[in-house]
Amino acid sequence: MCSSDLARGAAQGKLKDLGAVSNRRGTIVRFKPDTQIFGKDAHFSPRTLYRMARSKAYLFQGVEIRWSCDPELLKDKDTPAEDVLHFPGGLADFLRSALGTAKTVSQESFAARVESRAGGGVAEWAVSWTPEIDPFLNSYCNTIPTPQGGTHELGLRGGLTKSLRAYGDRTGNRKTALVTPDDVMAGACAVLSVFIREPEFQGQTKDKLSSVEAQRLVENAVSDHFDHWLAGHPSQADSLL
């Protein structure tokens, strides 16, 4: 194992060989805010860091993050001193946790993870419909939160609407031709994540994704899988309609 100290972008000495160690989890990084850059009052928020670590564990399906914080730094009951963040089900696990005991229209959420065969990226989503809590759509691009949505959210809305209309047409429900994306998302609780190369955002804060390929990736993947999901769950599909 090797060790090195960096300060303001410059190495503080030569790389040190620490010999063999028992750590099997890879690189360890320690960061201390520089008071000349961040000021004397700079500090970390355990609540913010914990929520960030938890979201990363959901977004990277199967990854295990071990959280540990000095109890004296905790100022709220929702942030634990220690925790193991591991969600094998990815976004489906997140949605299940967010919904809690709320009664949903379908017995199981519509969730999938699709990797483009042409190397165009990866899309993962989990959607459920419930009248008991306010609808929401949390979206991410390369683990970056996109609170203002963007092209990937348009792809999700378009894919769901297209498939629901097609299912209604196949079952003789012609009123579904009038269904809009707003109708489909009105009672939906959803989480969406995409991984694409060189994403484009609107604004410096990256709150909204503008990459056109993200819309195509998500809409095609969602539409294809939702077609199969609706056909395989006819009673739940009828309830949703």
PyMOL commands that set and color helices and strands:
alter all, ss='L'
color gray80, all
select helices_A, chain A and resi 35-38+46-59+71-73+91-99+151-170+174-178+181-185+212-232+234-240
alter helices_A, ss='H'
color red, helices_A
select strands_A, chain A and resi 2-3+6-7+10-11+16-17+64-68+82-86+110-115+122-129+136-141+144-145+188-195+201-202+208-209
alter strands_A, ss='S'
color yellow, strands_A
deselect
rebuild
show_as cartoon
